[in-house]
Amino acid sequence: MAGTHSRSIAWLVDPALQGGTSAAVAAELQALDGWPAQRRVHEMRTRMGGGRPPAPVLADALDRLGLPLRPAPGTVAADVVILHNPALLKFEAALPFRIVARDLFVVLHENPTRPGGAEGFDLDHALMLLERFSFTGRRWLAPISARNRASLGAVPPGWRVTAEDWFNICDFPLLPACAHPADRRGRHSRPGPEKFPSLATLDLLFPPTASANVLLGADPLMKAAEERQHWQLHPFRGLPLERYFQMIDFQVHFTAPTWAESFGRALAEGIAAGKVVISDPETAAGFAGGVIGVRPDEVDAVIAAHVADPARYVAQVARGQQALRAFSAGAFRDRFARLCDPRPGLERAA
Amino acid sequence: MILIASGTRDASSFDASLVLAAQVEALGHAVALDARSLPEGVGRATLFQAARWLTDPDDLAPDAILVIGAGRVEDAVLADLRTLNLHAGVPVRAFGRFADRQAQIQARARLSYALGAEPEVTDLGRADPNPLDPAADVPVLAVAGPGRPAVAGRTRVAVALGAGELSDPGLLAALAVLAHQPAIDLAIWADDAPAGALPAPLWRPSDLDPLTLAGRTDILVLLPDAEAVSAPLSLRLAAAAGALLAGGGLVVDATPDARFAASGAPVLRGPAEAAAIAPFLTTTLLPNRETIRARIKADPWLAAHGGDGLGLPPAPSRAALPPAPSPAPPPAQRDILFLPTNGVGLGHAQRLSRIAGALTRPDRAVFAAFPSCLPMIEAAGFPALPLVSKSPVHVTPFANDLLNARRLARHAPEGGTLVFDGGYVFPSIQRTILEQRMRGVWVRRGLWQPHHLTGDMAEREAVFDRILIPAEAFDELNDRYSFGPRIHPIGPVVQEGVVEDRASVRARLAAATGVVADRIVLSMLGSGVVTDRLAHLQLIAALIEGRPGWQHLVLVWPGSQVDPALYGWRQTQVVASRDALSLAAAADVVVSAAGYNSVHELLYHGIPAIFVPQVAAVMDDQDRRSRAAAERGLAERVEPRELLRLERLVLAMAGARGDEIRAALAAHAFPARGQAEAARLIAEVADG
């Protein structure tokens, strides 16, 4: 195994980060359990994390794996150092440690640019910090999806981009599709304002004609009193995900038009739960046909077609779950081995 | 419509929105502020300024959006922006100060999520490193509003002061020197209430649109040091200075830290010593004024701060507007708006209708008046815009005046003249004159009670070009409350002659009441709003009842409430009429309150009267007025408590005493009436 050339791996983690990043790190540590290398996880508190308690998903994973969360020493040294989500450095003026590594991987998670080209966060600042505080053989930027890769734009000098995506592991249990779907719709995400399109678009996505419209993580709508009688609004974590998925047959996931999912973990969860997932075409493209990509005004027709044809519904769920296999823990291990191969030639062709 | 939104919901940010709104409007755009953005608990002045722009969310259809304070946008503001449902392509420009690039990126992203459109974000710290107001979280522009030209040969100088500076005797002395310079009209800009008399009109820059103030100024002298001005005031002074520079005025920075001059704006560095300002202006600045103006006009700073940086779409052209659909010829030019307050009676409205009637061209006059005055004004032949009266059911004590301000803004003749008669200058009157670029005339009768002299006369008078003081009939009553070239005493404003002669009135009374009387006692003791005179009326009624040939008439204004007890007498009748004078002339004895109009009309028309002064905090000094008449033997006067004396006097006045007073009145030389002079002085102002 190529990865055996890496005898030590260190993760730099702000455990306070909630949501996708912590879940991805937790899944990654779990997937690499037993990997033939010394593994250490260092705590890196940032202003973005705000000193909050560790995310439960990460704390549970560390407990389960017997990996202690160590304070970062003055020098973090390993063959491979992995830092997930450079956006967490956006408010830092300096790093309290130095990094010495053969390979430094910076896993992007957030899109550096938003649709239309506006910056998503100050990536240059984060990379500049890492350059100042690291001594490394190779510095890598690792996109997590094709869309995330496309949003990167020009590669900063001194950095390389991995040839393959450092995808989010989607090792969820796959549930069967229901045999008789109804027009029961839902969406879930963390409650950021970027996760919601305009009220007019929401009206198209969750109309009164649907038998159910369950909006989980709808805190911004609740705060702004953007409510409809035919909507069931629940705050973030206001429902167990399992219960939420029992209430819907179609997951309809659209965001603010000025923001885009970098991976779409919530969509993957919907597919795994046996639901037909509908999103915009660009977001859907990351799931190889497993997500139906349409415009908001086309959602009603898509749902009507699948309600009228349960076999089509089942086939679509199967297509989605097949696509998820590309994001399994096993697939990640294979990819990780290639990505950590110390031999040259793994970067993206310029 | 340009929507202006502030990132935070606090009074200071909202104030900055108002300043920018005035500037954007001056650039030719319609402006809107989301009504939800009004912070809780803002004061009256803020509401009056904001009312013209506050728009209900459902009516917001912006062509562009300007966001200020973009470095700290609150979630509640984003939530409101989310509801706008913008059309595609509506430009959004955001301005703020950002700690670093990430903060700017984040601000842009947050706005874009809420709006569904990408804003263009400007870091004010980079775009304008040395603004006129360094702390402003909003672009500090040099945009002139529509102004009012100075009178030929005069220069309007405003001196802006900070908190507490009006208490400096040295400064007051320097201002007095400046006020007495020939050809200079001085105004003082300060938010403080003056402790005493000021040598010049006072404007509160925090309460008034800075562009409007600048439009009435030729030279602005900035005195306050940085600690003496709040953040909102600092921005307003900067906006006023910018407006003045853009409009061809001059700005003198006499601040201790020279912070306005340090901005790079073409302002002149003036002396920091207040005493040196007058010689600086008269010997250095005014002789070189045109040269300085030419250099300012060519200064690139002006072009850089002229509003192009806002990135607004082109302002709609007035010429592009469709022509008015009505082919009807324009109505007669009614360019003089008479606005009487509604006091306890209708004295203010009566006085103004007499003055309006004395105009060479009465068809120039139009009225705005409270409902109680409207029939009288319309009966005098003038059109009138109804104003809204104060009511305890309104949400604020000044809600009616706020509505009146908006109503007047729509209907007052822009650039015309507003003639006000009353004691308290409502904010609606001040703002109408300022915002409609009108000339102002205040008809202000005297004889105030001591507690009315609160020392803020400089502020109340500031908005008026001319102040007409209708004289009292007796000279010792003509107190002077303020001085200066704007003050014009005029003769008493008193009706000329009676409308209907005595015989005709008595015949109509006999027909109407069924009582043929040879002795008529007329009571006109007021509406009872301020003082209850029911006991006096009942006493007179009882006195008359049973006396053969006597009749008691109680005069009320049409529409007044009348106590039912007055209807229980056979020889007392309640008469509703607007023609009090004809009735009084037809009576043998008149028992009257001692208001300005009643006293003067009775005296000038030789009608013997018993005055019962109304004594209340809101009234003029009726006691002095009635005493002056009685002391000259031209009337009788009774204290309100002297009921038995009143009874005796009524009987006496019906006999020899009445004849004596009638003779004395006929022999007395009263001052000439003043309405013609008032009308002439008003027309002079109106004609510029």
Interface residues (C-beta under 8 A of the other chain):
Chain A: K90 F91 R114 G116 A118 E119 G120 F121 D122 H125 G192 P193 E194 F196 P197 S198 L199 A200 P220 K223 A224 E226 A256 P257 T258 W259
Chain B: D75 A76 L78 A79 D80 R82 T83 N85 D100 R101 Q102 I105 Q106 R108 A109 R110 S112 Y113 A114 G116 A117 E118
